[in-house]
Amino acid sequence: MDQDFEQEDGPQVVELNDVEVRVLGALIEKEWTTPDYYPMTLNGLTAACNQKSNRDPVLALDEAVVLRALDALRSRSLISLVQSAGSRANKYKQRLTDVLELEKLQIAVLCVLMLRGSQTVGEIRGRTTRIHEFADLQECQDVVDGLCNREAGALAVQLPRQAGRKESRYVHLLTGAPEVEESTENPEHERPEAARISLQMEDERIRALEGEVRRLDQELQRMREEFAVFRQQFE
């Protein structure tokens, strides 16, 4: 049984953290490339998130981190929990592409941007073949431009051209506007290791949870005060 959630009519713009992007990107990829194993179990999805191929950066997320991301995404109607008769394991399917009302060509481009970071149009075209094979570079460029100029909210952006590089690169905007570094010399050597990126993702998650706990504490205190005032009316 597919436990879906109601959503507002019309395409939407969403903002996610890096772990949520990796989870959704992996679900989108497997939906198209291995449909026999989709929807996915938590175990299978965690392995897909941590693949060493077709991932940049390569991560080492544990199931607890992936499950927290799934819970957050489910609360925003971006994934559905699927419970199959005779199966003990819960399975998950993505709803991002439905929420954003994307076509297959757009899904292919957005998926590789979610899983492999900034890329040129040529790289995007070469990496989308398992979902959609673009006829030529121009067709791929048109789709990328469409995501950058989407009326309902841009999903990608062209980065400033780096020194020594002939082609511009593009990134998705699902985590917000990218930070553009001043120095572009030898960027590959300045990329932080995957373990550090994974730790940063978890730190962001913890900070968000701490903020939510503070908000709930404040709400509980307010309710206590209101109840105390209410009780005084009967004393």
Secondary structure, 3 states (H helix, E strand, C coil): CEECCCCCCCCCCCCCCHHHHHHHHHHHHHHHHCHHHCCEEHHHHHHHHCCCCCCCCCCCCCHHHHHHHHHHHHHCCCEEEECCCCCCCCEEEECHHHHCCCCHHHHHHHHHHHHHCCECHHHHHHHCCCCCCCCCHHHHHHHHHHHHCCCCCCCEEECCCCCCCCCCCEEECCCCCCCCCCCCCCHHHHCCCHHHHHHHHHHHHHHHHHHHHHHHHHHHHHHHHHHHHHHHCCC
